[in-house]
Amino acid sequence: MMSTAPSPTPQQALAIQTLDRSLVVEAGAGTGKTWVLVARYLHLLAQHPEWPLESLVAITFTEKAAREMRNRIRAGVEERAQNAPPHSPWQQRRQQLDQLQVSTIHSLCARILRENAIAAGLDPAFQVLEEDEAGLLAEEAIRQTLATLGETVDHPALPLFASLRVQQIRDIMADLLAQRGTVQQRFDRLDDREALLARWAREVERARERRWQQALQACPELAAALEELPQMDALPAGDKLTPHVQAAQRGCHHLGRGEWMAALEACNTINLRGGAARNWGKERLAWVKAMLRALRDHLKELQKARLLEGIGPLDEQAADSLLAWRALWDELTRTYDGLKEERHALDFDDLERHTVRLLHQQPRSERLQAFLDGIHHVMVDEFQDTNPIQQQILAVLAPPDAPGRLFVVGDAKQSIYRFRQAQVQIFHQMGQQVEQATGQAPIPLNRSFRTHQELVHACNHLFDRLFQPLDGLAHRPYEARPGPLTAARPTPPDAPPPVELWILPAEDGDGERIDANTGRRWEAHLLAERLLSLQADGVPIWDKRRGCYRPFQFQDAAILFRATTSLPLYEEVFQQRGLPYLTVSGRGYYDRPEVRNLLVLLAALHNPGDDFSLAAALRSPLFGLSDETLYRLRWRDGENRRPAEPRPLRAALADPPPTDQDEEIAHAHTVLKHLWSIAGRVDVWQLLRTALDHTGYEVALALQAQPGQGSDRPLSNVQKLLAMAREKGGASLSDFLRRVSDLRAAEAREGEALGREPEGGAVRLMSIHASKGLEFPVVAVADLGRRSTRQGGYILHDPQIGLVCRVLDENGDWQEPASYCWGKAEIQQMEEAESRRLLYVACTRAADRLILSGQMTAQASTNWLAQILDAWEIEATGPEVAEWSCQADDGSAPAFRIRIHRPAAPPPARRPARPMASLSPTLTAMPALCRPVPVVPGAVTRSVTTLLQDMEQAAVEEDGPLPLWPAVPPPQPGHTARPVSRYLLGNLVHQALARWTILELDGEALRSSLARIARQLGVIGPDQVEDAVRRARRLLAGLQRSPLFSQIQRARRRLHEVPFTLTTGQGVLHGTLDLLFEDEEGWWLVDWKSEWVEAGAIRQKAASFRPQLAIYHHAARRILGIAPRTGVCLLAASAAVHWYPAEELAEEAASLGLS
């Protein structure tokens, strides 16, 4: 990060070296906050050699950030240990690196709860639900809650069903449960009816005063009206305007007494049509009318916002509704908690809530108190994304007034996760608390090591205006303040303008409106042409790693979107224009609905006992069962009786209760029964093909597709999945699902932080949220004309407003009480503040060039494009190409320049696609190991392992082949759990090693990841899961302590699970290379072995693997053209490695008929 800053800036040095007090650091975009965090961590270790590593707790926002920080700390400790004497503390630190406490807040909470499970009242072996698992369980809780209410007659929540449909209630419950952490606090703090109404009355009055003061400051005519109109005594008699001036005078009198409704009633009669210039004077008449208009219209605006009449009957009805909702919420959360308790599971909100409750218990257990006393320092990254519950946890772990205990880093301008319950005001409050406790104001880091000087000036100028108070008075707690940056890198003297602004018109040359999707295609065409020209012209960009300029490549650019719903339109145009791209958005390929539907079906076919996957498949368009039907399948038997326990869905399909979807259930049962019968006996692609034929899913997608509208993409995605399965050939269903899981995880990691070694030659398309923490030489922020979608839900909630809701009047029409209008206005202001922060995050991803593009719309004031034009004072119309510059303060030279493009031509017609650029990672030449091998007639196809077993006539492993399901059945009552087989343990370890970053997780996160993999492999019983995890961790720990692990960590490149196909005299062989990695010495090939080896038999055991490694070495040479040093790692022997001489492998390969 800091290659351009060999030593810390004064601000960074202050943040690193100040250890005697708590600190808050405000780190702007690209100012080296991660470098500062790591440097401070290492400085603390140097200053306190007596501190154990686990006494320093570092908390990050994402697992990726935790991995990166751990790696940097490891590297720092290793470097210091290498240069230190043999018995120095750094040598001891190196031995203790597995004690590093760097994790996400949820991993830390899980660790605290497991270590204090008795005090927390939890099963220490609880599992942490993934988001999709928690979502399915939440749906089950909603169904059970509604069923329970349907069987009661006096529940306090029943009045809600008189005004809301069941589906509406279901949707509201789902929305609330998705943010359970903060919603629970809102219901816990919900006042009784009278107190609630009183609080609403106070808040509405404050909002009215604030809006009125804002109007007075923004409108000089209104301020003048209140001052001048009451003093106008000698009014022209008989003039038509005089009665209206007198009405305004009465209104001003009422306002002076706080009688708002009376003032409105008086001013509502004002009519501006009368008035003779001869009686008033021309200028005087215009001014009087301007004052009258301002007074009348601003009072009407307050009335429209429901801020004049105050709290009324609708608010009383709303208060009653919220109390009923609290009763329903209590019922829902009891059911949801019960379902999780049955599964010994917690969701992410539970981790936080239980931790808060545990930490505030009095008296604390000795174990918990010892843990808290053992924490010497807490460091928190991305503190602006903290929610209120997390703030409470941190306040116990490291009180702000405890000397030198707390260090937080954040940037209010980059707080963009309000939808995840984050509250930016918490960051502001922490800065104030620390300053009050220590006298130390927040330390600003404002020197950017990312962006050159001119582009920094442009962003400073833009956001100095956009971050002004929204109400024009003063910043509210949820608003970010301007924070200009300086640049460490100068702008080259001959550089073009760093900002390009593309303004597409709302109408074509004939005055016809250009609809939004047509405008987006036009915009995509312009962006494609611009990026293609940057690459063709070899435009220089700064290469931070090399410290020099080099020609632009497609991988240097990212196109960012506020919302990804229109991405298919851009993708379609980019394909036509021949622009190589890679979509890395919040929802990647494997999370597209049509792909996800088929994957959950495959998971259910792989494990019929996986009710989560089976339920998801049944409710998908594949079978179309409703939530009500799924509920009845689980909770009603064939005789329509309620069972004591929910029924497994597979059994329920065979003996269903009566429903209104009997035919659909019968069809689902018939199709699934057939698919279960062939699963494991046919290739995955054939299984998918059969599923598509029997469900008609592919046909349905084809019928929905409309050429040219982007709606054929779902069908293309299904065909792509089918082709992928066909390419995998004889891969088992479990192997295919594991491969997809790995690809999905890699896709998610890339979306979280693409950065370290991006795939070459493709422009990234991603959401702005996915780009957080990344940087690119060229950034295009597209679709700036898109409106911000702000919709008021039935219930609104936020820590600032509590809970408010809409109500139905006596005519059955929805009404918004004054309390709701106040709450909605507050939330809209919060959303607008976050919208501007989101734009800031997008613009500050750029290092060299920023491209801003969008289409003008009729509702211009509500989109980013209009806000940018207003801030820079640029007209939407004008010359087609122009350059605009802003002068520096001293007037010596332009502070920054913008090249403005106002294309007037209609959207271009489609052209034939160019050949894809050679660097495209998705649509160009297939990697060598993935190329299809020509079919040899009559050739035998088999795996390397099968070949060697046939040659050696080896017996099958004593545990036998892995059964399809269940691989490890749960123990029956009264029986002792059987340990997992060596075969399954080996699979678990191999999958963990293939997902290498798992090894960088801390203890709790590693345990959870291994447990999840074990369950995917078919380990069902919790005791067997724990046994598999324990034994796998033991093997992995030996590797982590070995020199090989450090060597792999330092590698330039790592390739895991590399498949190959090789034509030989023995037939067509296929296999997988466990690991290829490259360092300064060249390429290395490692094969993992997990079986037990006697200490004195390592060489003998390695010799037995020589034929297999000879084939792998030969495949690498033949297909990749490399000659890696090849070895086998015996994990059970403390990760001992045997490297085979190349000559020995060549001889072995020759003896096997390989040439």
Rosetta blueprint (number, residue, H / E / L):
1 M L
2 M L
3 S L
4 T L
5 A L
6 P L
7 S L
8 P L
9 T L
10 P H
11 Q H
12 Q H
13 A H
14 L H
15 A H
16 I H
17 Q H
18 T L
19 L L
20 D L
21 R L
22 S L
23 L E
24 V E
25 V E
26 E E
27 A E
28 G L
29 A L
30 G L
31 T L
32 G L
33 K H
34 T H
35 W H
36 V H
37 L H
38 V H
39 A H
40 R H
41 Y H
42 L H
43 H H
44 L H
45 L H
46 A H
47 Q H
48 H L
49 P L
50 E L
51 W L
52 P L
53 L H
54 E H
55 S H
56 L E
57 V E
58 A E
59 I E
60 T E
61 F L
62 T L
63 E H
64 K H
65 A H
66 A H
67 R H
68 E H
69 M H
70 R H
71 N H
72 R H
73 I H
74 R H
75 A H
76 G H
77 V H
78 E H
79 E H
80 R H
81 A H
82 Q H
83 N L
84 A L
85 P L
86 P L
87 H L
88 S L
89 P H
90 W H
91 Q H
92 Q H
93 R H
94 R H
95 Q H
96 Q L
97 L H
98 D H
99 Q H
100 L L
101 Q E
102 V E
103 S E
104 T E
105 I H
106 H H
107 S H
108 L H
109 C H
110 A H
111 R H
112 I H
113 L H
114 R H
115 E H
116 N L
117 A H
118 I H
119 A H
120 A H
121 G L
122 L L
123 D L
124 P L
125 A L
126 F L
127 Q E
128 V E
129 L L
130 E L
131 E H
132 D H
133 E H
134 A H
135 G H
136 L H
137 L H
138 A H
139 E H
140 E H
141 A H
142 I H
143 R H
144 Q H
145 T H
146 L H
147 A H
148 T H
149 L H
150 G H
151 E L
152 T L
153 V L
154 D L
155 H L
156 P L
157 A L
158 L H
159 P H
160 L H
161 F H
162 A H
163 S L
164 L L
165 R L
166 V H
167 Q H
168 Q H
169 I H
170 R H
171 D H
172 I H
173 M H
174 A H
175 D H
176 L H
177 L H
178 A H
179 Q L
180 R H
181 G H
182 T H
183 V H
184 Q H
185 Q H
186 R H
187 F H
188 D H
189 R L
190 L L
191 D L
192 D L
193 R H
194 E H
195 A H
196 L H
197 L H
198 A H
199 R H
200 W H
201 A H
202 R H
203 E H
204 V H
205 E H
206 R H
207 A H
208 R H
209 E H
210 R H
211 R H
212 W H
213 Q H
214 Q H
215 A H
216 L H
217 Q H
218 A H
219 C L
220 P H
221 E H
222 L H
223 A H
224 A H
225 A H
226 L H
227 E H
228 E H
229 L H
230 P H
231 Q H
232 M L
233 D L
234 A L
235 L L
236 P L
237 A L
238 G L
239 D L
240 K L
241 L L
242 T H
243 P H
244 H H
245 V H
246 Q H
247 A H
248 A H
249 Q H
250 R H
251 G H
252 C H
253 H H
254 H H
255 L H
256 G H
257 R L
258 G L
259 E L
260 W H
261 M H
262 A H
263 A H
264 L H
265 E H
266 A H
267 C H
268 N L
269 T L
270 I L
271 N L
272 L L
273 R L
274 G L
275 G L
276 A L
277 A H
278 R H
279 N H
280 W H
281 G L
282 K H
283 E H
284 R H
285 L H
286 A H
287 W H
288 V H
289 K H
290 A H
291 M H
292 L H
293 R H
294 A H
295 L H
296 R H
297 D H
298 H H
299 L H
300 K H
301 E H
302 L H
303 Q H
304 K H
305 A L
306 R L
307 L L
308 L L
309 E L
310 G L
311 I L
312 G L
313 P H
314 L H
315 D H
316 E H
317 Q H
318 A H
319 A H
320 D H
321 S H
322 L H
323 L H
324 A H
325 W H
326 R H
327 A H
328 L H
329 W H
330 D H
331 E H
332 L H
333 T H
334 R H
335 T H
336 Y H
337 D H
338 G H
339 L H
340 K H
341 E H
342 E H
343 R L
344 H L
345 A E
346 L E
347 D L
348 F H
349 D H
350 D H
351 L H
352 E H
353 R H
354 H H
355 T H
356 V H
357 R H
358 L H
359 L H
360 H L
361 Q L
362 Q L
363 P L
364 R L
365 S L
366 E H
367 R H
368 L H
369 Q H
370 A H
371 F H
372 L H
373 D H
374 G L
375 I L
376 H L
377 H E
378 V E
379 M E
380 V E
381 D L
382 E L
383 F H
384 Q H
385 D H
386 T L
387 N L
388 P H
389 I H
390 Q H
391 Q H
392 Q H
393 I H
394 L H
395 A H
396 V H
397 L H
398 A L
399 P L
400 P L
401 D L
402 A L
403 P L
404 G L
405 R L
406 L E
407 F E
408 V E
409 V E
410 G E
411 D L
412 A H
413 K H
414 Q H
415 S L
416 I L
417 Y L
418 R H
419 F H
420 R H
421 Q L
422 A L
423 Q L
424 V H
425 Q H
426 I H
427 F H
428 H H
429 Q H
430 M H
431 G H
432 Q H
433 Q H
434 V H
435 E H
436 Q H
437 A H
438 T H
439 G L
440 Q L
441 A L
442 P L
443 I E
444 P E
445 L E
446 N L
447 R E
448 S E
449 F E
450 R E
451 T E
452 H E
453 Q H
454 E H
455 L H
456 V H
457 H H
458 A H
459 C H
460 N H
461 H H
462 L H
463 F H
464 D H
465 R H
466 L H
467 F L
468 Q L
469 P L
470 L L
471 D L
472 G L
473 L L
474 A L
475 H L
476 R L
477 P L
478 Y L
479 E L
480 A L
481 R L
482 P L
483 G L
484 P L
485 L L
486 T E
487 A E
488 A E
489 R E
490 P L
491 T L
492 P L
493 P L
494 D L
495 A L
496 P L
497 P L
498 P L
499 V E
500 E E
501 L E
502 W E
503 I E
504 L E
505 P L
506 A L
507 E E
508 D L
509 G L
510 D L
511 G L
512 E L
513 R E
514 I L
515 D L
516 A H
517 N H
518 T H
519 G H
520 R H
521 R H
522 W H
523 E H
524 A H
525 H H
526 L H
527 L H
528 A H
529 E H
530 R H
531 L H
532 L H
533 S H
534 L H
535 Q H
536 A H
537 D H
538 G L
539 V L
540 P E
541 I E
542 W E
543 D E
544 K L
545 R L
546 R L
547 G L
548 C E
549 Y E
550 R E
551 P E
552 F L
553 Q L
554 F H
555 Q H
556 D H
557 A E
558 A E
559 I E
560 L E
561 F E
562 R L
563 A L
564 T L
565 T L
566 S L
567 L H
568 P H
569 L H
570 Y H
571 E H
572 E H
573 V H
574 F H
575 Q H
576 Q H
577 R H
578 G L
579 L L
580 P L
581 Y E
582 L E
583 T E
584 V L
585 S L
586 G L
587 R L
588 G L
589 Y H
590 Y H
591 D H
592 R L
593 P H
594 E H
595 V H
596 R H
597 N H
598 L H
599 L H
600 V H
601 L H
602 L H
603 A H
604 A H
605 L H
606 H H
607 N L
608 P L
609 G L
610 D L
611 D H
612 F H
613 S H
614 L H
615 A H
616 A H
617 A H
618 L H
619 R H
620 S L
621 P L
622 L L
623 F L
624 G L
625 L L
626 S L
627 D H
628 E H
629 T H
630 L H
631 Y H
632 R H
633 L H
634 R H
635 W H
636 R L
637 D L
638 G L
639 E L
640 N L
641 R L
642 R L
643 P L
644 A L
645 E L
646 P L
647 R L
648 P L
649 L H
650 R H
651 A H
652 A H
653 L H
654 A H
655 D L
656 P L
657 P L
658 P L
659 T L
660 D L
661 Q L
662 D H
663 E H
664 E H
665 I H
666 A H
667 H H
668 A H
669 H H
670 T H
671 V H
672 L H
673 K H
674 H H
675 L H
676 W H
677 S H
678 I H
679 A E
680 G L
681 R L
682 V E
683 D L
684 V H
685 W H
686 Q H
687 L H
688 L H
689 R H
690 T H
691 A H
692 L H
693 D H
694 H H
695 T H
696 G L
697 Y H
698 E H
699 V H
700 A H
701 L H
702 A H
703 L H
704 Q H
705 A L
706 Q L
707 P L
708 G L
709 Q L
710 G L
711 S L
712 D L
713 R H
714 P H
715 L H
716 S H
717 N H
718 V H
719 Q H
720 K H
721 L H
722 L H
723 A H
724 M H
725 A H
726 R H
727 E H
728 K L
729 G L
730 G L
731 A L
732 S L
733 L H
734 S H
735 D H
736 F H
737 L H
738 R H
739 R H
740 V H
741 S H
742 D H
743 L H
744 R H
745 A H
746 A H
747 E H
748 A H
749 R H
750 E H
751 G H
752 E H
753 A L
754 L L
755 G L
756 R L
757 E L
758 P L
759 E L
760 G L
761 G L
762 A L
763 V E
764 R E
765 L E
766 M E
767 S E
768 I H
769 H H
770 A H
771 S H
772 K L
773 G L
774 L L
775 E L
776 F E
777 P E
778 V E
779 V E
780 A E
781 V E
782 A L
783 D L
784 L L
785 G L
786 R L
787 R E
788 S L
789 T L
790 R L
791 Q L
792 G L
793 G L
794 Y L
795 I E
796 L E
797 H E
798 D E
799 P L
800 Q L
801 I L
802 G E
803 L E
804 V E
805 C E
806 R L
807 V E
808 L E
809 D L
810 E L
811 N L
812 G L
813 D L
814 W E
815 Q E
816 E L
817 P L
818 A H
819 S H
820 Y H
821 C H
822 W H
823 G H
824 K H
825 A H
826 E H
827 I H
828 Q H
829 Q H
830 M H
831 E H
832 E H
833 A H
834 E H
835 S H
836 R H
837 R H
838 L H
839 L H
840 Y H
841 V H
842 A H
843 C H
844 T L
845 R L
846 A E
847 A E
848 D E
849 R E
850 L E
851 I E
852 L E
853 S E
854 G E
855 Q E
856 M L
857 T L
858 A L
859 Q L
860 A H
861 S H
862 T H
863 N E
864 W H
865 L H
866 A H
867 Q H
868 I H
869 L H
870 D H
871 A H
872 W H
873 E L
874 I L
875 E L
876 A L
877 T L
878 G L
879 P L
880 E L
881 V E
882 A E
883 E E
884 W E
885 S E
886 C E
887 Q E
888 A L
889 D L
890 D L
891 G L
892 S L
893 A L
894 P E
895 A E
896 F E
897 R E
898 I E
899 R E
900 I E
901 H E
902 R L
903 P L
904 A L
905 A L
906 P L
907 P L
908 P L
909 A L
910 R L
911 R L
912 P L
913 A L
914 R L
915 P L
916 M L
917 A L
918 S L
919 L L
920 S L
921 P L
922 T L
923 L L
924 T L
925 A L
926 M L
927 P L
928 A H
929 L H
930 C H
931 R L
932 P L
933 V L
934 P L
935 V L
936 V L
937 P L
938 G L
939 A L
940 V L
941 T E
942 R E
943 S E
944 V H
945 T H
946 T H
947 L H
948 L H
949 Q H
950 D H
951 M H
952 E H
953 Q L
954 A L
955 A L
956 V L
957 E L
958 E L
959 D L
960 G L
961 P L
962 L L
963 P L
964 L L
965 W L
966 P L
967 A L
968 V E
969 P L
970 P L
971 P L
972 Q L
973 P L
974 G L
975 H L
976 T L
977 A L
978 R L
979 P L
980 V L
981 S L
982 R H
983 Y H
984 L H
985 L H
986 G H
987 N H
988 L H
989 V H
990 H H
991 Q H
992 A H
993 L H
994 A H
995 R L
996 W H
997 T H
998 I H
999 L H
1000 E H
1001 L L
1002 D L
1003 G H
1004 E H
1005 A H
1006 L H
1007 R H
1008 S H
1009 S H
1010 L H
1011 A H
1012 R H
1013 I H
1014 A H
1015 R H
1016 Q H
1017 L L
1018 G L
1019 V E
1020 I L
1021 G L
1022 P H
1023 D H
1024 Q H
1025 V H
1026 E H
1027 D H
1028 A H
1029 V H
1030 R H
1031 R H
1032 A H
1033 R H
1034 R H
1035 L H
1036 L H
1037 A H
1038 G H
1039 L H
1040 Q H
1041 R L
1042 S L
1043 P H
1044 L H
1045 F H
1046 S H
1047 Q H
1048 I H
1049 Q H
1050 R L
1051 A L
1052 R L
1053 R E
1054 R E
1055 L E
1056 H E
1057 E E
1058 V E
1059 P E
1060 F E
1061 T E
1062 L E
1063 T E
1064 T E
1065 G L
1066 Q L
1067 G E
1068 V E
1069 L E
1070 H E
1071 G E
1072 T E
1073 L E
1074 D E
1075 L E
1076 L E
1077 F E
1078 E E
1079 D E
1080 E L
1081 E L
1082 G E
1083 W E
1084 W E
1085 L E
1086 V E
1087 D E
1088 W E
1089 K E
1090 S L
1091 E L
1092 W L
1093 V L
1094 E L
1095 A H
1096 G H
1097 A H
1098 I H
1099 R H
1100 Q H
1101 K H
1102 A H
1103 A H
1104 S H
1105 F L
1106 R H
1107 P H
1108 Q H
1109 L H
1110 A H
1111 I H
1112 Y H
1113 H H
1114 H H
1115 A H
1116 A H
1117 R H
1118 R H
1119 I H
1120 L H
1121 G L
1122 I L
1123 A L
1124 P L
1125 R E
1126 T E
1127 G E
1128 V E
1129 C E
1130 L E
1131 L H
1132 A H
1133 A H
1134 S L
1135 A L
1136 A E
1137 V E
1138 H E
1139 W E
1140 Y E
1141 P L
1142 A H
1143 E H
1144 E H
1145 L H
1146 A H
1147 E H
1148 E H
1149 A H
1150 A H
1151 S H
1152 L L
1153 G L
1154 L L
1155 S L
